[in-house]
Amino acid sequence: MAKKGDMLYAWTNDAEIKKKAELGGAVTALWKHALESKAVDAVLAITKGTDLYDAKPVLINNPADLARTAGSLHCGTLLLPKYVKKFLDGAAHKKIGVTVKGCDTMAFIELAKRRQINLDNVILIGVNCGGSVSPVLARKMIADKFGVDPDKVHKEEIDKGQFIIEYEGGHKGISIDELEDAGYGRRSNCRRCKYKVPRQADLACGNWGVIGDKAGKATFIEVCSEKGAKLLDGAVKSGILTTEAANPKGIEIRAKVENAMFKLGDKWRRKDFGALAGSLWETINRETSRCIRCYSCIENCPVCFTAAADLKKGSLMVKPGEVPPNPMFHLRRFAHISDSCINCGQCEELCAMDIPLALFSHAIRSEGDAAFEPKLGKAPYTN
C-alpha cells in the first residue's frame, strides 16, 4: 500500500496508452483508472490545438479519449484553475481531475482559500516543470537559433539543460543557458520560478531520477497525500499500472536536478530583482504609463478576480475610462495580490503593451512570503 512520502517508478500496462505516452504513461493511466473507477467525473487536461505551439484545454469524460492528451507541450502556456472556477462551477458539484504544474497548483490553493474552488472534489496530479516557452517566441527561436522551419517541428522537450526539437529530417538540442543569454528560452517568470516539483498536488510526477533500465520507460512518482496514495493503489490493483520502489541513486539524482533548478531560479532572481533595487516604484510608474486599460491583466489573473469590477468602474482613487490610468490603478492591483501572486506570468504574457507586470508582482510577493518556497529567505534584491 502506498503512503505519503513514498517515491516510486511507475509505468502503464495499457497498450493504447503505451503507443502515445511518454515516460511510461503513468499519468495517463492514472487518469484512465480515475474515470473508470468513478474517482472523478471528468479530467481537465491539455492537448495540442492547431499545431505544437497551440495548447488548448479539453474536458474528458470518456477514458478512451485520454491518449490524445499524452505528452508535454512546453510551448503552450495555459493556466487551468481559472477554467475550473469559471466553467466547472469551482468543482462544487462534480469531481474533477487535473494535471498541473507548479503555478497551477498554487492557483488552485489560492482560489480554494477564497472559496472559489472546492479542493475536496479535485484530484491534482502534478508534473515537474522546468519552465515553458512563449509560443510566439518559440517559433522565432526555432527559426533563428535552430535554423529549422517551426512548422516542421513535431515534438519538443526540455531535458538535461537543453531545449530539444524533433523535426522532419532530424533532431537538435541547444542549451537553455545559451538560448536565454541570446534573449530566447523560457518565459521570464519561469526562469525565476523555484517551485519545480509540485508537492502540494496529490502526486508529483516526472522523469527526474528515473535511471537504469527504466530510463525513458517509467515515471517517477512522489506520493504527496492520502488522496494520491489511494488513486495510485487503485490503479495498481486494477492492473493498468505497475510500480516499484525508486532506485536510491535515482532519488539522489532527482534531488540534485531540483537543487540545480533552485540555483538557476536564484540566478534569474538576482538579475531581475537586482535591476529593481532602490527603484521598484519608480520603475513601475514608468512602465505602467504605457497602459491602455484593456483589463487583460485583471481578467487573466487567477487571484485578481474580485478587484476587476471595482477597477473597471472606478473609485475615489481611480477614475473610470482614464488612459493611461493614474498609478493607483496598478498599485491597487498589486496590493490586492501582494500576498498571493503565483508567478504564472499570465498578466505579462497577455499585456498588449508588453509591461513587465509579472516581474513587479513576483518581486512584491517574494519580498515577504515564502509559503511555497520554504528554502528561500529574503528576496534577492533586498540582500
N, C-alpha and C positions, 0 to 999 in steps of 0.2 A: 504493500500500500504506500502510495506517495504521500509525502508530508511537506509542509512549508520548509524551505531551505534545501530541499533535495536538488541535485544537479545531475541531469541525465542526458543521454543521447537517445534520440527517437527517430523512427522512420516509418513510413506508411507501408501497409501491405495491400493497398488498393491499386489495382493495375492501371486504372484510368488516371488516377492522381499521379502515379509514377511517371506517366508519359509526359506530363507538362510541368510538374512541380520541380522546384529547385531544393537542394539540400535536404533530401529525404521526404519532402512533402508533409512534414508533421503538422504544420499549422492548418493546411487544407484538410487533412484527415481529422484533426480535432474538431473543426467546424462541421464536417460531414457527420461525425458522430453526434455533435450537439444538436443538429437539426433532426437527425433520425431518432434520437432518444427524447426529443422534445425538451431538452435542456434550454433551448432558445426557440423562439417562434420565427426568427429571421436573423440573417447575418448581414451586417453592413460592411462592405469591402470596397476595394478599388480595383478597377480593371482598365485596360488600355482603351482609349477612345479612338479617334481617327488615326492616330499614329503614336509612336513611342513617347512623344512629348505632351500627350493629351491624356491625363488621368481623369477618370470620371467615377463618381460613386455609384454603387449598384446595391440594391437590396435583394437578397436571395432567400427564397423560401424553399426552393427545390434543391436538394443535395446534389443532383446531377449537374447543376449549373455552377458549382463551386470551382471546378477545374479551370474555368476561364479567368479566375482571379489569382491563380497561382503565379509566383514570381514577383519580382520587385520592379518598381518604377521610380527611379531616383529623380527623373526629370518631370515628375508630376507632383505638384505641391498643394494638396488639398488638406483641409483640417476637418475631421469627421464629426466631432462632438456637436458642432452647431447644426448639423443635419438631423441628429437625434433630437435636439431641442426643438427645432423648427418644424420638421416634417413627421417626426415619430412621437410627438407629444411627450418628449423627455423620458421615453420608456416608462411612462406611468402605468400603462395597461398591457404592454407586451414585453416579453423577454427578448433582449437584443444582444447579439454577439458582435463584437467589433475588433478588428485587427488594428493596433495602434502603435505609433512611435511615441517617443518621449513627450513631445509637446501636446499630442492628442491626449495622452494620459493626464497631464497636468490640467488641460482644459476640462476634461470630464470631472476631475476633482473640484475645480473652481466652480463649475456650473452646479455640481451637486451641493456645494456649500450654499449656493444661492437658491436651492430648491428648484432648479430648472431641469435637473435630470435625476431620476431615481436609480442610483447605482445598485440597489438590491436586485433590479431587473436587468442588469447589464453584466456581461462577462467580457473581460478585456484580455486579449492575447497580445502581448507586447512584442515588438520586433526590434532588435538592436538597430540603431540608426547612426551612421557616420555622417549624415547630412544629405541634403537634397540640392538640386541644381535648378535654377530658374529655366523654364522651358525655352524662353526666348534666347537667353544667354547660352544654353546648351547647344542650340543649333549653330550659333555663331562660333562657339568654342570648337565644335567638331569640324566645322569648315575651316577655321583659321589655324587651329593648333594641330589637328589630326590630319588635315588635308583630305577629308572624306566628305562626300555628299551626305548631309544629315538624313535625307530621305532613304538612303540605302542602309542605314544602321537598323538592325533588327533586335539588338539586345545591348544593354549597358549594365555596368556593375561598378561599385566602389569596393575595392578589396586590396588589402595589403598596401595601403597608402597610394593606390593608383585609381584613376578613373579609366575603366576599360570598356572598349566598344567591340562588338562583333558586327561585321557588315559583309555585304556581297564582295567576296574576294579575300577576306582575311579577318584578323583582329589586331587591335593595337591598344597599348596602355601607356598613359603618361602620369607621372607622379602628381598627386594633389598639390604638393608644395610648389612645383613648377607652374602648374596651371594657375594657382592663386596668386603667385608672385607676378603673373602676367595679367592679372585682373579677371581671370575666369574662375572655374571651380565652383565650390559650394556657395550657397546664399550666405550673406554676411551674418545673419542670425545663427545659421547652422555652424558656422566657424566658431562662434563664441559659446555654443551650447556644450554643457558638461553632463547632460542627462542622456547618456548613450544607451544604458541598459534600463529599460522601463520597469523597475521593480515594484512600482505601485500598481501595475497591472496584475492580473491573476496568474499569468505565466509570462516569463520573459524568454524569448526565443531568438536564435541567431546561429551564425556559423562560427563565431569566435570560439576557439577552444576545441573544435572537432578535429581530431588528428588520427593518424594511423589509417587502418583500413576503412574507417568511417568518414574520412575527409571527403567532402563533397557529396556524401551519400546519406548524411544524417543531420539532424537539427539538435543544437544544444538547447536544452530547456532547463530553466531555473524555476522551481515551484515557489510562488510568492504569496499564495493564500490558500485557505482551505477550499475555497470555491474552485481554484485552479487545480488542486490536487484531486478533487472529486471528478472534474472533467477528464483529467489525464487517466485516472484509474478506469473510468467508464470506457474510454477509447481503447485502452489496452484489453479490457475484459471482452469488448465486442469483437476484437480481432483485427480492427482496422489499423492499429498502431502497435509497434514493438518498441520497448525501451531497454536500456541497460545503464548501469552507473557510468557516469562520465569518467574518462581517464584522468587521474590526478594531475598528470602533466598537462593535459588539456585545460583543466581548471586553472592551473597556474598561468598558462599562455593566455587564456581569456582575461584574467586579471591584468596581465601586462598590456594587452591591447587596450583595455578600458583605461588603464593608467596613462597610456600614450595619448589617448583621446582627451583625457583631462588636461594634459600638458599642452596639447595643441589648442584646446579651448582657452587656457590661460594666456598663451601666446597672443591670440587674437583679442582677448580682453585687454591685455596690456596695450596693444596697439590702438584698438578702437576707443576704449575708455580713456586711455592716456591722452589722446588728442583732445579730450573734453576737459581735462584737468584745469580747474580755475575759470572755465568759460562755458560751462554747461548751459546756463540760462541764456547767455549772450548768443551762443550757437543756435539754441532752439528758436529764439526770436528771429534770428537772421534767416534760418532755413524755412521756418513756417510762414515767413512773409510771402512765399510763393503760393500759399494755399488758395485754392479756388472754391473751397467749401462744398465739395462734392459728396461728403459724408462717407466715402468709401472706407476710410479707416475705422469709422464707428460701426458701420454696417457689417464689416467683415471680422471685427474683433470678437472673439468668443466670450469675453468677460466685460464688454463695454456696453451691452445692450440697454441697460437701464438709463444710461445717460443720453442715448440717441434722441429721444423725443425732446428732452429739455434743451439740448444744444441746437436742435433744428428750429424750435420755436423761439429760442432766445430767452434772455433773462435780464435781470438788472445789470449783470456784468457782461453779457454777450448780446449784441443787437442782432435781430433776425435779418438775414439777407446781406449782411455786411461782408464785402470781399475786397481784399483779404480780411478775414476776421481779426479782431484785436487779439493780442497774445493770450488773453484769458480763455479764449475758446479752446486752445490746445492745453493750457495749463490745467483747466478743469478736467479735461480728458485724462491727462497724465496723472492727476491727483486721484481720479476715480479708479485707476488700475495700478496705482503705485505699489500696492501690496499683492497684486495678483497677475501681473504680466507674465505670460508663459513663454515669451520669446519665440512665438510661432512665425513671426515675420510677415503675417498677412497684411497688416496695415501698411508696411513699407513696400511690399511687392505690388500692391494694388493701388498705390498712390499715383494719381495722374501726373503729379508734379515732381516725382522722384525725391520726396522729402524723406530723410533717413529716420522715420518715426520709430522703427523697431529699435534702433540704436539708442534713442533717447529713453524709450520705455524700459529697455533692458538695463540701461545704466542706473535709472532711478530704482528699479526693483532690486537689482543686485547689491545696491548700497546697503540695504537694511534687512534683507530677507534671504535665508539660506534653507528654506523648508524642503526644497527638492535637491539641494546640493550640500549635504552635511559636511563635506570635506572643505568647503570654502570658508574663508574668513572674510576680511573686509574686501570691498570691491577694489580691483587692482589700481584704479586711477586715484584712489584715496591713500594709497601706501606712501 
